[in-house]
Amino acid sequence: MRVALALAVCLLLFAGSARAQAKPAATVTVYRCTDAAGKVSLQDAPCAKGQAQQAREMLRPVDASPRAAASLPTPAAPPAATDARTVYLAPPRPLYECVTPEGKRYTSDDGRGNPRWVPLWTLGYPTVRPRSVLGDNIGHPERVMRPPHREINWPVATGGGTWIRDDCVMLPPVEACARLRDRRSTLRTRFFNAQEKERDVLREQERALNARLDNDCDGR
């Protein structure tokens, strides 16, 4: 019986000690000590012998409960990177000015003038009369047509002709852009008086001209 009672007392003391360690006292005694030289100090133990002592009960400071770290707003995800696109302009297309034998001027996109059929003799090729079963140039041996301005040593055809093209020269870029704008103005004038079927063709031509002006002349 005594052993059981002693064991119970020990358990109570142990529990009280644990509670005391887990939960400190609500107040604490602070000692204000003044020595012979008048120096004042504060401490939690009684003052040394020979010092003036003042004791005061104060609330024991309690550590603040750890605060939950403030949740920072999640930064917004950057917008998905879009594929960078590079636009390449085509090199400016040349524009040519061509001249007919009569002196009329017009423009060409490929530098090839309009074709025309001319007799060979106009180009200086020698011509002869057709041969017959009786011989060459029967009855008129002296009438052989030989233009003097060109020497041709290879065989030629009698009475033939050939296609030739008008001469063309490339225009400077500034002049080419001005001619393209003039061409567009002409299309718009024709569009005003054109029938509906012709207007469809003129619309396509103007779209092509606008695209060319945007590429070659910065849209001007």
C-alpha positions in Angstrom: 0.0 0.0 0.0 2.8 2.4 0.9 4.6 1.5 -2.3 1.5 2.2 -4.4 1.0 5.6 -2.7 4.6 6.6 -3.2 4.4 5.6 -6.9 1.2 7.8 -7.3 2.9 10.8 -5.6 5.9 10.4 -8.0 3.6 10.3 -11.0 1.8 13.5 -9.8 5.1 15.3 -9.3 6.4 14.2 -12.7 3.2 15.4 -14.4 3.3 18.7 -12.6 7.0 19.2 -13.6 6.1 18.4 -17.2 3.2 20.9 -17.1 5.5 23.5 -15.6 8.1 22.9 -18.3 5.4 22.9 -21.1 3.7 26.0 -19.8 5.9 28.7 -18.2 4.6 31.0 -15.5 2.5 33.9 -16.7 4.6 36.4 -14.7 8.3 37.0 -14.1 10.2 39.0 -11.3 12.6 41.7 -12.6 15.1 43.1 -10.1 16.4 46.6 -10.4 19.8 46.8 -8.7 21.8 50.0 -7.9 25.4 49.7 -6.8 27.4 52.1 -4.6 28.5 54.1 -7.7 24.8 54.6 -8.7 25.0 52.3 -11.7 21.6 50.7 -12.4 21.1 47.2 -13.9 18.1 45.0 -14.5 18.2 41.3 -14.0 16.0 38.3 -13.3 18.0 37.3 -10.1 18.1 39.0 -6.7 20.7 41.9 -6.4 24.1 41.3 -5.0 24.8 42.1 -1.3 25.4 45.8 -0.8 23.2 46.9 -3.7 19.9 48.6 -3.4 17.2 46.3 -4.8 13.7 46.9 -6.2 11.6 43.9 -7.4 8.7 44.1 -9.8 6.4 41.5 -11.2 6.0 41.7 -14.9 4.2 39.5 -17.5 6.5 37.0 -19.0 6.9 37.7 -22.7 5.5 35.0 -24.9 6.9 34.1 -28.3 4.4 34.9 -31.0 3.0 32.0 -32.8 4.7 31.5 -36.1 2.7 33.2 -38.8 2.0 31.3 -41.9 4.0 32.7 -44.7 1.9 34.9 -46.7 1.2 33.2 -49.9 2.5 35.2 -52.7 0.4 35.4 -55.8 1.6 33.1 -58.5 3.1 35.2 -61.3 1.0 34.9 -64.4 2.6 32.7 -66.9 4.1 34.6 -69.8 2.1 34.5 -73.0 3.0 31.6 -75.1 5.7 32.6 -77.5 4.4 33.0 -81.0 6.3 31.9 -84.0 8.3 34.8 -85.3 7.5 35.3 -88.9 9.9 37.1 -91.3 8.4 38.6 -94.4 10.7 38.8 -97.3 10.0 41.3 -100.1 10.7 40.2 -103.6 13.3 42.1 -105.5 11.7 45.0 -107.5 10.7 43.9 -110.9 12.2 46.0 -113.7 10.1 48.0 -116.1 11.2 48.7 -119.7 10.3 51.4 -122.2 10.1 50.3 -125.8 10.0 52.4 -129.0 8.3 51.5 -132.3 9.8 52.4 -135.7 7.3 55.2 -135.8 8.5 56.6 -132.5 5.6 55.5 -130.3 6.7 54.7 -126.8 5.2 52.1 -124.5 6.2 50.0 -121.4 7.0 46.3 -121.2 7.5 44.1 -118.1 9.9 41.7 -119.7 12.0 43.9 -121.9 10.8 42.2 -125.1 9.3 44.7 -127.5 6.3 43.9 -129.6 7.1 41.7 -132.6 6.6 42.8 -136.2 7.1 41.1 -139.5 9.6 42.8 -141.9 11.0 41.7 -145.3 14.6 40.5 -145.2 15.7 43.1 -147.7 14.9 45.8 -145.2 17.5 44.4 -142.9 20.2 44.4 -145.6 20.1 40.8 -146.7 20.9 40.3 -150.4 18.0 39.0 -152.5 18.0 37.3 -155.9 15.2 36.4 -158.4 13.9 32.9 -158.4 15.7 30.4 -160.7 13.9 28.9 -163.6 14.5 25.8 -165.8 16.0 28.2 -168.3 18.6 29.7 -166.0 19.1 32.4 -163.4 17.5 35.8 -163.9 16.5 35.1 -167.5 15.9 38.3 -169.5 17.1 40.6 -166.7 20.6 39.6 -165.7 21.4 43.1 -164.5 18.5 43.4 -162.1 19.9 41.8 -159.0 18.9 43.6 -155.8 21.8 43.9 -153.4 21.4 46.6 -150.7 24.9 48.0 -150.1 24.7 48.6 -146.3 25.3 44.9 -145.1 27.5 42.1 -146.3 26.0 38.6 -145.9 28.1 35.6 -147.0 25.7 32.8 -146.1 22.7 31.7 -148.2 19.6 33.8 -148.2 15.9 33.1 -149.1 14.2 34.8 -151.9 11.4 37.1 -151.0 11.4 36.1 -147.3 10.9 38.0 -144.1 11.4 37.6 -140.4 10.0 38.7 -137.0 11.8 41.4 -135.1 11.0 43.2 -131.9 11.0 46.8 -130.9 14.0 48.1 -129.0 13.6 48.4 -125.2 15.6 50.0 -122.3 15.2 49.5 -118.6 13.7 52.5 -116.7 15.2 53.8 -113.4 13.3 52.6 -110.3 11.8 56.1 -109.6 10.6 56.4 -113.1 9.3 52.8 -113.1 7.1 53.5 -110.0 5.7 56.6 -111.7 4.8 54.7 -114.8 3.1 52.0 -112.7 1.0 54.6 -110.9 0.1 56.1 -114.3 -1.0 52.7 -115.4 -3.2 52.3 -112.3 -4.8 55.7 -113.0 -5.6 54.6 -116.5 -7.2 51.4 -115.3 -9.4 53.3 -112.9 -10.5 55.6 -115.6 -11.4 52.7 -117.8 -13.2 51.0 -115.0 -15.6 54.0 -114.7 -16.9 53.5 -118.2 -16.5 49.7 -118.6 -19.1 47.1 -118.7 -19.5 44.7 -115.8 -17.6 41.8 -117.5 -14.7 44.1 -118.4 -14.7 45.5 -114.8 -13.9 42.0 -113.4 -10.7 41.9 -115.6 -9.8 45.5 -114.6 -10.2 44.6 -110.9 -7.7 41.7 -111.2 -5.2 44.0 -113.1 -5.5 46.7 -110.4 -4.9 44.2 -107.6 -1.8 43.0 -109.3 -0.6 46.6 -109.8 -1.3 47.4 -106.1 0.7 44.4 -105.0 3.6 45.4 -107.2 3.5 49.0 -105.9 3.5 47.7 -102.3 6.5 45.6 -103.0 8.5 47.7 -105.4 7.6 51.2 -104.4 6.6 51.0 -100.7 2.9 51.3 -101.6 3.4 54.8 -102.9 
